[in-house]
Amino acid sequence: MRRRLLAPVAIASVTLAAAGCGGTSDSASPSGTAASAPAASAPGAATPSVEVSTSPVADAGTPDEPAGQDHADSTPSAASGVRRCTADGLTMRLGRGDAGAGQIHYLLTFVNKSTTACALRGFPGVSLIKRDGSAIGLPAEREGAMRGQTVIGPGRTAEVTLHTLNQGINGSGCWSRPDYLRVYPPGSKDALTLRTSLLHVCGDRFTTTAVDS
């Protein structure tokens, strides 16, 4: 009888111990790894960053995905016969800022690393992320019109343009430089994470165009 009484107690102890071990692993880094990010680059000395996680980041309902994203507009039609590009089939890179007339534009390029063609249509969700995983400012707003479906062959690319202002143009200062850029491809609940401090948002202006070839 003593053995029968002890067994449930042991099982309950194991269950409680297991429950206490969950919880905080998602906060290690935006890419889900423990690797530390490099220090932010000094203004004017940044170079294009091409390091991107190869695994999508699960969307846990964070505010980083723009509210009201129209997933229907972002999904290729069945008649096209081409699957939608997913985060695990893409990689990305961010180009150096192109400045002019107080405006700065950064070209964000999606690369199809899979062996089959895929399609994107719509606006990505783009956020600046600190080393601890928290967001800087607000996600990029949409700029410009919706564009047609872009089919990306294996190894081929599609692009969006990120837009901000030169420091001092709008009198509202600049956001902190990020450690990461988190990007949800159109229609995706998973994200790609790019390690970069290149993108510097100023004047409270941060927008993205729709995907284009």
Secondary structure, DSSP 8 states (H G I E B T S, - for coil): -HHHHHHHHHHHHHHHHHHTT-S-GGGS-TTSS---------TT----B--B-SS-EE--S-TTS-TT--TTTTS--GGG---B--GGGEEEEE---EEETTEEEEEEEEEE-SSS-EEE-S--EEEEE-TTS-EES---EE-S-----EEE-TT-EEEEEEEEE-TTSSSS-B----SEEEEE-TT-SEEEEEE------BTT--EE---B-
